[in-house]
Each structure stands twice: as structure tokens, then as C-alpha cells.
Amino acid sequence: MKKLLLLTGICFSLAATAQHDAASLRTQAKNYMQAGDYGNATLVLNKAIQQSPNDVDLQNDLVFNYYLAGNYAKAMETGKRLVSVSMADVRSYQLLGMTYRAIEELKEAERLYKNGIEKFPASGVLYNEYGEFLWQKKKLEEAAGQWQKGIAADPNYSGNYYNAAKYYYVSTDKIWAIIYGEIFLNLESYSRRTPEIKELVLEAYKKYYTNMQSLKTPDPKNGFETSFAGLMNKHAATVSDGVNAASLTKLRTKIVLDWFEKEPVKYPFRLFDYHRQLLQSGYFDAYNQWIFGAAQDLTAFQKWTQENQKAYDDFIAFQRGRVFKLPAGQSYR
């Protein structure tokens, strides 16, 4: 019995050492990849995989390394082998999809995304990338459909909101450009894509109020869309002298107050809950300046923040101290 326990202990110790060594090798390989030394990264990753052959992260890193090196044949070979086994994860499908798209294996890419979504139906990443693939093929409505599915399946993945907002912005359906754009800003508040979407949301409000007659009529079967559009139209006079950070703050305040006039609300929506929280906390002015101020007029925005420094700093501290999360079941499109 003692010999068995000793042998078991030795096996666990060896396994732990191998895992530790593989983790160290992975870090080393990442350093090589960041330096653009893909040859040495390949050597180190293969060594790590020999030690931990069932580590999917190492396998994915190897595919990605081949992809970065432009060795698409090896990336495809390794990626296809990986997705054929049970340990493949979402990233495995994502990386092989990137490889197929790089070499324009379009049929294989489409088949892969469909299989990946079937295996991982809650993956916002795969819906997003399948949508981007369809967009590249000029299948715009089908692409938007995938982003919608991604929002419903994985409401806290920002990529689908980013692409959906851009799609609806160039359509006659500006309401959803506004909504999805603002949700994106709260999920991805300080990325390189954030300024782009701040400007998009501001311009979507402008286009909404300057082209109201040519916009898509709200779907009468969609109660959320009809209710929100009704409030947008009801308070249109608020921005009749111009759409800017100040007028949008007034407009959006009126919409929030009307939305919560009767409780419980008919259509629970996290974004509007957040608006009300900001109003009650005294942060709503600063929040609207954060979204629209710099996009509208950087000089005026800087002046506002200087004149209202404490209010703005308090809002930023509040914003950075919380995580904006959307519950399931609030995708009303």
C-alpha cells in the first residue's frame, strides 16, 4: 500500500512539473511571437506540446503562430487536426476560420463557422466572425442576422454590437444604430474602437432627427422598438435647435423619465436601467458629455470638463469601478 501511495505521489509530482514546464515554455513562445521570431516560437511550442499533448491552449498558440508567420498551410493542417478532436474550443474554430479567410477558402470557412456555432451555440465570437465573413461576401442582411443571433446568445460580447451598430447606421434603421452603439460603448469603453462608435452614435441621432420621414417605420410587432421610437419622436422638439451633448442630455433625460413612468416597465432593458441609475446619482450629464462631447466639439468638451472637473472625475471613477453586464433575454430586435 505504501509503495502504491509513493508511486501515485511521484506520478502527480511529475505531472505537476510537466504542467509547470509547459507553462514556462508557453510564456517563452509568446515572447518570441511578440518579437516576430516565429521560428523559435514554433520550436518552443512543439516542445511544450510534447510535454502536455492535451493542452488546447498550446495547440491554439501553435496555429496562431503559423498564421502570424504567414505559413497558412501549416496553420490549416494544424487547425484542421485540432478541430477534429474533442478538446477543440471556440478559439480553435476562430483561428482556423481566420486561416481559411486569409487564403480565401470560402466554402471551408463557411462550413467551419456553421459547425463551430453548432458545437458552441452560445459563442458570441463565432457569430461575430461568421457575420464578418458574410459581410465580406456582400451578404449584408445575412451578416446582420448573425450579429443579432450573437447578441441574443452572448449579450456581453461587444463585437456583435460593434458590427451591428455599423450595419444599422448605414441603413434606414437608425434606432438600432443608437442602441447597439451605446451598449458597445459601455461594454468596451476605452478601446481603439470607442471613439469611432461615439461619433457614430452622435451622427445616428443627427440622421434620425434630420431624416425622420425617410426612416424605417418601427415594426408594429416589436413593442420595444415601437415604444422607444414613440418617445424619440415625442421629444423631437428638444433637439430642434441642434443635436449636441447638451440637447441630447435633455432629450435622453425625458425619454428615461417617460420610460419608467409606470413600473414595472413592460420591456426591461439594462441600458435604460443604467440611464436611470446615472440620473439618480447625478452622473447623467457627465455620462452624456463622455459619449457626445468630444465627438461633437473637442474644445467645447475640454472646456466643459474643466468647468465641471469634480463631476466629470466622479463619473469616470464611478464608471471604472463597475462592470456593465447585460442579462439574457433583453434582445428585442
C-alpha positions in Angstrom: 0.0 0.0 0.0 2.8 2.4 0.9 4.5 1.6 -2.4 1.3 2.4 -4.3 0.9 5.7 -2.5 4.5 6.6 -3.2 4.1 5.7 -6.9 0.9 7.8 -7.1 2.7 10.7 -5.4 5.6 10.5 -7.9 3.1 10.5 -10.8 1.3 13.6 -9.5 4.6 15.3 -8.9 5.8 14.6 -12.5 2.5 15.7 -14.0 2.7 19.0 -12.0 6.3 19.5 -13.1 5.4 18.9 -16.7 2.5 21.4 -16.5 4.8 24.0 -14.9 7.4 23.5 -17.6 4.8 23.7 -20.3 3.5 26.9 -18.9 7.0 28.4 -18.8 7.6 27.3 -22.4 4.3 28.9 -23.4 5.4 32.2 -21.9 8.7 31.9 -23.7 7.0 31.1 -27.0 4.7 34.2 -26.6 7.8 36.4 -26.1 9.2 35.0 -29.3 5.9 35.6 -31.1 5.7 39.2 -29.9 9.3 39.7 -31.2 8.3 38.3 -34.6 10.6 35.3 -34.1 8.1 32.7 -35.3 10.7 30.0 -36.0 11.9 29.9 -32.4 8.3 30.2 -31.2 7.5 27.1 -33.2 10.3 25.1 -31.7 9.3 26.0 -28.2 5.6 25.4 -28.7 6.3 21.9 -30.2 8.5 21.1 -27.1 5.7 22.3 -24.8 3.1 20.2 -26.7 5.3 17.1 -26.3 5.1 17.6 -22.5 1.4 18.5 -22.5 -0.2 17.0 -25.6 -3.8 17.6 -24.4 -3.3 21.3 -23.7 -5.6 23.1 -26.1 -4.1 26.5 -25.4 -0.7 25.3 -26.6 -2.3 23.8 -29.8 -4.1 27.1 -30.4 -1.0 29.1 -29.9 0.8 26.9 -32.5 -1.9 27.6 -35.1 -1.8 31.3 -34.3 2.0 31.3 -34.6 1.8 29.7 -38.0 -0.9 32.2 -39.0 1.3 35.2 -37.9 4.3 33.7 -39.8 2.2 33.5 -43.0 2.6 29.8 -43.1 -1.0 29.2 -43.8 -0.5 25.6 -45.0 0.8 24.6 -41.6 -1.8 26.7 -39.8 -4.5 25.0 -41.8 -3.1 21.5 -41.2 -2.7 22.0 -37.5 -6.0 23.7 -37.1 -8.0 21.1 -39.0 -6.4 18.4 -36.9 -7.3 20.3 -33.8 -11.0 20.9 -34.6 -11.4 17.2 -35.4 -10.8 16.3 -31.8 -13.0 16.8 -28.7 -10.6 19.2 -26.9 -11.0 21.9 -29.6 -12.5 25.1 -28.1 -14.0 28.3 -29.6 -10.6 29.8 -30.2 -9.7 26.7 -32.3 -12.5 27.4 -34.6 -11.8 31.1 -34.7 -8.1 30.6 -35.6 -8.9 28.1 -38.4 -11.6 30.4 -39.7 -9.0 33.3 -39.9 -6.7 31.0 -41.8 -9.4 29.9 -44.3 -10.3 33.5 -44.9 -6.7 34.5 -45.4 -6.3 32.0 -48.2 -9.9 32.6 -49.5 -11.0 29.0 -48.8 -14.5 30.4 -48.6 -16.5 27.2 -48.7 -14.4 25.7 -46.0 -14.6 28.8 -43.9 -18.4 28.9 -44.1 -18.7 25.2 -43.2 -16.3 25.7 -40.3 -18.3 28.6 -38.8 -21.6 26.6 -39.1 -20.0 23.6 -37.4 -18.4 25.8 -34.7 -21.7 27.5 -33.9 -23.5 24.2 -33.8 -20.9 23.0 -31.3 -20.7 26.3 -29.3 -24.2 27.9 -29.8 -23.5 30.4 -27.0 -20.3 31.8 -28.6 -20.7 35.4 -29.5 -17.2 35.3 -31.0 -18.2 32.7 -33.7 -21.4 34.5 -34.6 -19.4 37.8 -34.9 -16.8 36.3 -37.1 -19.3 34.4 -39.3 -21.1 37.7 -39.7 -17.9 39.4 -40.8 -17.3 36.6 -43.2 -20.7 37.1 -44.7 -20.2 40.9 -44.8 -17.1 40.3 -46.9 -19.2 38.3 -49.3 -21.6 41.2 -49.6 -24.3 39.3 -47.9 -25.2 42.2 -45.6 -28.6 41.2 -44.2 -27.3 37.7 -43.5 -24.3 39.2 -41.7 -26.6 41.4 -39.6 -28.6 38.3 -38.8 -25.6 36.5 -37.4 -24.7 39.6 -35.3 -28.3 39.6 -33.9 -28.0 35.9 -33.1 -24.7 36.6 -31.4 -26.2 39.4 -29.3 -29.1 37.1 -28.2 -26.7 34.2 -27.4 -23.9 36.1 -25.7 -25.2 39.6 -24.7 -21.9 40.7 -23.1 -19.7 40.1 -26.1 -19.0 43.5 -27.6 -18.0 42.6 -31.1 -21.5 41.9 -32.3 -22.8 45.2 -31.1 -19.9 47.0 -32.8 -20.7 45.4 -36.2 -24.5 45.6 -35.8 -24.3 49.3 -35.0 -22.3 50.0 -38.1 -24.7 48.0 -40.2 -27.8 49.8 -38.9 -26.1 53.2 -39.2 -25.9 52.8 -43.0 -29.5 51.5 -43.1 -32.7 53.4 -42.5 -33.0 51.8 -39.1 -31.1 54.4 -37.0 -32.8 53.4 -33.7 -30.7 50.2 -33.5 -27.5 52.0 -34.5 -28.1 54.3 -31.5 -29.0 51.4 -29.1 -26.3 49.0 -30.2 -23.7 51.7 -30.4 -24.3 52.8 -26.9 -24.3 49.3 -25.5 -21.0 48.8 -27.2 -19.6 51.9 -25.6 -20.5 50.6 -22.1 -19.0 47.1 -22.8 -15.8 48.4 -24.5 -15.4 51.9 -23.0 -11.7 52.6 -23.6 -10.6 50.7 -26.7 -9.3 52.0 -30.0 -12.8 51.4 -31.4 -14.5 53.5 -28.8 -14.1 57.0 -30.4 -15.4 55.6 -33.7 -18.6 54.4 -32.2 -19.1 57.6 -30.1 -19.1 59.6 -33.3 -21.4 57.0 -34.9 -23.9 57.3 -32.2 -23.9 61.1 -32.3 -24.3 61.1 -36.1 -27.0 58.5 -35.8 -29.0 60.9 -33.6 -28.5 63.6 -36.1 -29.5 61.5 -39.1 -32.6 60.3 -37.1 -33.9 63.8 -36.5 -32.9 65.3 -39.9 -34.4 62.4 -41.9 -37.4 61.2 -39.9 -39.6 60.9 -42.9 -37.3 58.5 -44.7 -36.5 56.2 -41.8 -37.8 52.7 -41.4 -41.1 52.5 -39.8 -40.9 50.7 -36.4 -42.1 47.1 -36.6 -45.7 47.1 -35.1 -45.0 43.6 -33.8 -42.0 44.8 -31.9 -43.3 46.6 -28.8 -39.9 47.7 -27.5 -38.9 49.3 -30.9 -42.3 51.0 -31.2 -42.2 52.3 -27.6 -38.7 53.7 -27.9 -39.3 55.3 -31.3 -42.5 56.8 -30.0 -40.6 58.5 -27.2 -37.8 59.6 -29.6 -40.5 61.3 -31.8 -42.5 62.7 -28.8 -39.5 64.7 -27.6 -38.1 65.7 -31.0 -38.5 69.4 -30.2 -35.9 69.1 -27.5 -33.2 68.9 -30.2 -34.8 71.3 -32.7 -32.1 73.9 -32.2 -29.3 71.3 -32.8 -28.2 67.8 -31.8 -25.3 68.2 -29.4 -24.2 66.9 -26.0 -26.4 69.4 -24.1 -29.6 68.9 -26.1 -29.1 65.1 -26.1 -28.8 65.1 -22.4 -32.2 66.8 -22.1 -33.7 64.6 -24.7 -32.5 61.4 -23.1 -33.5 62.5 -19.6 -37.1 63.0 -20.8 -37.1 59.6 -22.5 -35.8 57.8 -19.4 -38.4 59.6 -17.2 -41.2 58.6 -19.6 -39.9 55.0 -19.9 -40.1 54.5 -16.2 -43.3 56.4 -15.7 -45.1 53.2 -15.0 -43.5 50.3 -13.2 -42.8 47.5 -13.6 -41.8 48.5 -17.1 -43.2 46.5 -20.0 -39.7 45.9 -21.6 -36.9 45.6 -19.0 -33.7 46.9 -20.5 -30.3 47.1 -18.8 -29.2 50.2 -20.7 -32.2 52.2 -19.7 -31.8 51.0 -16.1 -28.3 52.3 -16.2 -29.5 55.7 -17.5 -31.9 56.0 -14.6 -29.1 55.0 -12.1 -26.9 57.7 -13.6 -29.7 60.3 -13.3 -30.4 59.3 -9.7 -26.7 59.5 -8.9 -26.2 62.9 -10.6 -23.8 61.5 -13.2 -26.0 61.6 -16.3 -24.7 65.0 -17.6 -21.1 63.8 -17.3 -22.0 60.5 -19.0 -23.6 62.2 -22.0 -20.6 64.5 -22.2 -18.3 61.4 -22.2 -20.2 60.0 -25.1 -21.1 63.0 -27.2 -18.8 65.9 -26.0 -15.5 65.1 -27.7 -17.2 63.6 -30.8 -19.2 66.9 -31.2 -16.5 69.5 -30.3 -13.3 68.6 -28.6 -12.6 72.2 -27.5 -16.0 72.7 -26.0 -15.8 69.3 -24.3 -12.4 70.2 -22.7 -13.9 73.4 -21.5 -16.9 71.6 -20.0 -14.7 69.1 -18.2 -12.5 72.0 -16.8 -15.6 73.8 -15.6 -17.1 70.6 -14.2 -14.0 68.8 -13.2 -15.2 67.2 -10.0 -18.5 66.0 -11.6 -16.6 64.5 -14.5 -13.9 62.9 -12.4 -16.6 61.4 -10.1 -18.4 59.9 -13.0 -15.2 58.4 -14.5 -14.3 56.9 -11.1 -17.8 55.5 -10.9 -17.7 54.1 -14.4 -14.3 52.5 -13.9 -15.4 51.0 -10.7 -18.3 49.0 -12.1 -18.8 46.3 -14.8 -21.7 46.9 -17.2 -23.4 43.5 -17.7 -26.5 42.7 -19.7 -28.8 39.9 -18.7 -30.1 37.3 -21.1 -33.5 37.8 -22.7 -33.3 41.5 -23.4 -32.5 41.3 -27.1 -35.6 42.9 -28.6 -34.5 43.3 -32.2 
